[in-house]
Amino acid sequence: MKTFKFHHFDVIMYVGHYHDGKPLIAMISAATNNNRSFDVFSGEVIAKCTVNVTDRLAPGTVAIKSWSENVGMLAFFEDNDIGMFTGEVIQQQQQGFEHADVIRLSEWFREKHSI
């Protein structure tokens, strides 16, 4: 399984689904000495990358959280060829967030995780 670096953590990408079937992407801590040095154990959730928006998204796209503890998430997805920003921003204050950046997931990531 491919390991990535987000902030100072070694992470692997977890893909599941929200209750409505939309993809949910999270970062899970990898079993590394680096993570152990921060008292982080294998399998802990480091970040929830996506938000479940009420807007209908194009196939192969997700809305990512890039504020608060997720600052740098958009750059992480682009730098690691996981996805690219589409230019679309979703505003939904009633959902508990200000905005979410829509990204198109890369072909390799969609194929690997059956998205």
N, C-alpha and C positions, 0 to 999 in steps of 0.2 A: 504494500500500500504506500502511495506517495506521501511524503511528509513535507509540509510547508512551514514557513516561519511567519507568524503574525505577532507583531510587537516583539516581545522576547520569548514567546512560547513556540514550541514545536507542535504543530497541529496536523490532523488528518481531517478530511472533509467527510461529513455525514450527510446523506441525502435521504429524506423521508417525505412525508406528505402531510399537509394540513387536512383538517376534517372535510374540506370541500375538494380535495384531490390536487390542489396546487402544490408544486414542489416546495419543500422546506429544506433549507441548507444551513447546517451548523458546523462549527469547528470544534473538534474533540481533541483533547490533549493526547499526544503520542507518548508511548513508553520510552522516554529518553532520559539520560542523566541530566541534561539541561533542565527539563521540566521538574525532575526530582529536586534539583537545587533550589527551586522556587516553591517547594512543598506542594507541587501539583501532581496529582496521580493520574495514571493512564485512564482514559475514558471520561474525564471530567469535561463538562461543556465549558469551552473558553469563550465562545461568542455564538449568538444566533445571528446568522448573516442575513436572512430574508425576513420580510414582513408579509403577512397575508393581507392583501388589499382587496377591496370590493370591486375594483376596476377589472375588466377582462383584459388579460395580457395575451400578447401574441405567443404562439407556441415557441418554446425554447427560450423564453424570457422570464425573468424573475425581478421582483422589487427588493432591493437590498437596503438595509439599515446602515447608514454611514455617519451617524451622529453619536454623541455621548461616548460610551465605551467602545463604539465601533468606528471611531475616527480612523481613517485610513483604509476602510474596507473596500471602497471603490478602487483605489490604487492597488490594493492587494489582488483583487480579481483580475485587473488588467495586467499587472506585472507578472502574474503567474499563468497568464493565458487561460484563465478560467472563464472569463467573460469580458465583454466590452460595453461601455456605456452607450446607450442608444440615443441619448439626448433628451429622453422623456423623463420628466419628474412628476410624480404623483403627489398631490397635496390632499391629506385626509386628517384633519385635526380631530374629528370625531372618533378616529380609530386609536388615538393616543400617540400619534406622531405627527410631526410637522410636514415632512416630505420623505419620499423614498425614490431612489434612483433606479431606473429600469435598465437592466443589462441583458444583452443577448449572450447566453452561455455558449462557450466554444463547442465545436463539434466533438472533440475528444472527450470533454466533460459530459456532454449529453449522452454520448454513446456508452461511456463507462458506467454511468449511473441510470441509464434507461429513462432519460427525461425527454 
